[in-house]
Amino acid sequence: MIKKVLLYCFTNELTIVEISGYPISIDSLLYIEADKTHRNYLRAITKDNECLVRGTISDVKKKIPNLLALGRGLLVDTNKIRRIEEDGLTLCFKQSLKKVKAPAVCKKELKELKKHSKRIK
């Protein structure tokens, strides 16, 4: 199965990173969050899919350094953020209906991100 996925990705020129043996396309990755019910598991959310993989936030941060860490349990691709809603914490993504709520301690950081980015509304 993994060989088929990797073959598809390489023939379509996608950037792939392996997290605990699971291939994840960085091109379609929106965010990664720590799973609240399973210790040492992460939910990787892409435009089309979501999967549960074994790993830690710090391991993923080392493999994909361009993700922004929001709190201790959330990594977000800032290039895919379309809008930050009125509450200042809910992030909406491009080409997706998925939303995620950042921890309250990140409100100031998200306000600065919105202020300095021309593409985030």
Wavefront OBJ file of the C-alpha trace (Angstrom):
o trace
v 0.000 0.000 0.000
v 2.743 2.452 0.986
v 4.651 1.658 -2.221
v 1.540 2.482 -4.280
v 1.063 5.776 -2.462
v 4.715 6.718 -2.848
v 4.661 5.769 -6.543
v 1.567 7.957 -7.059
v 3.177 10.844 -5.214
v 6.484 10.657 -7.056
v 4.821 10.477 -10.448
v 2.708 13.514 -9.533
v 5.686 15.432 -8.097
v 4.330 15.793 -4.571
v 6.570 16.416 -1.585
v 6.257 13.522 0.846
v 7.436 13.130 4.421
v 7.201 9.882 6.354
v 5.890 10.034 9.897
v 6.225 6.682 11.656
v 6.086 4.875 8.316
v 3.055 6.758 7.002
v 3.614 8.890 3.889
v 2.044 12.346 4.201
v 1.972 14.872 1.378
v 3.261 18.215 2.595
v 1.604 19.865 -0.406
v -1.871 19.008 0.878
v -1.170 19.096 4.642
v -3.205 21.730 6.509
v -2.346 21.008 10.129
v -1.277 18.351 12.598
v -2.703 18.145 16.083
v -2.077 15.923 19.070
v -4.883 13.415 19.484
v -6.743 14.063 22.709
v -7.756 10.455 23.364
v -4.611 8.537 22.370
v -1.246 9.346 23.896
v 1.622 9.755 21.374
v -0.733 9.822 18.402
v -1.254 12.691 16.001
v -4.072 13.582 13.635
v -2.684 14.745 10.297
v -5.323 16.766 8.455
v -4.983 17.281 4.698
v -7.305 18.939 2.190
v -8.968 15.629 1.377
v -8.263 13.305 4.262
v -7.289 12.839 7.838
v -5.272 10.070 9.434
v -4.082 8.995 12.835
v -0.323 8.394 13.034
v 1.962 7.481 15.890
v 4.453 10.200 16.773
v 5.035 13.379 18.692
v 4.683 17.043 17.807
v 8.402 17.622 18.375
v 9.346 14.829 15.923
v 7.092 16.299 13.233
v 8.461 19.805 13.892
v 11.976 18.473 13.213
v 10.883 16.810 9.957
v 8.729 19.734 8.719
v 10.297 22.902 10.173
v 8.133 25.329 8.180
v 5.032 24.459 10.258
v 4.049 27.018 12.890
v 3.661 25.639 16.408
v 0.562 26.972 18.161
v 0.610 25.849 21.754
v 1.939 22.414 22.628
v -0.370 20.321 20.485
v -0.910 22.042 17.138
v 1.258 22.562 14.046
v -0.183 24.652 11.205
v 0.962 25.382 7.654
v 0.591 29.170 7.545
v 0.683 29.195 3.733
v -2.667 27.390 3.688
v -4.509 29.705 6.119
v -7.190 31.673 4.315
v -8.858 33.481 7.201
v -8.741 33.936 10.961
v -12.294 34.332 12.237
v -13.619 37.075 14.519
v -12.819 35.187 17.724
v -9.133 35.464 16.760
v -8.507 31.756 17.293
v -10.418 29.811 14.629
v -8.390 29.193 11.480
v -10.000 28.559 8.074
v -7.984 26.985 5.278
v -7.729 27.421 1.509
v -9.516 24.875 -0.704
v -11.080 23.227 2.340
v -14.042 23.587 4.659
v -11.977 22.385 7.619
v -11.428 24.663 10.583
v -9.330 24.360 13.712
v -9.389 26.331 16.928
v -5.999 27.369 18.289
v -5.307 27.532 22.036
v -6.264 30.822 23.707
v -2.622 31.576 24.570
v -1.920 31.959 20.824
v -4.353 34.824 20.223
v -1.651 37.507 20.240
v 0.576 35.472 17.890
v -2.299 34.921 15.443
v -3.158 38.621 15.535
v 0.425 39.433 14.528
v 0.343 36.783 11.795
v -2.848 38.280 10.383
v -1.447 41.809 10.609
v 1.753 40.968 8.692
v 0.256 38.665 6.073
v -1.414 40.132 2.994
v -3.223 36.930 2.037
v -4.874 36.168 5.409
v -8.173 37.994 5.855
l 1 2 3 4 5 6 7 8 9 10 11 12 13 14 15 16 17 18 19 20 21 22 23 24 25 26 27 28 29 30 31 32 33 34 35 36 37 38 39 40 41 42 43 44 45 46 47 48 49 50 51 52 53 54 55 56 57 58 59 60 61 62 63 64 65 66 67 68 69 70 71 72 73 74 75 76 77 78 79 80 81 82 83 84 85 86 87 88 89 90 91 92 93 94 95 96 97 98 99 100 101 102 103 104 105 106 107 108 109 110 111 112 113 114 115 116 117 118 119 120 121
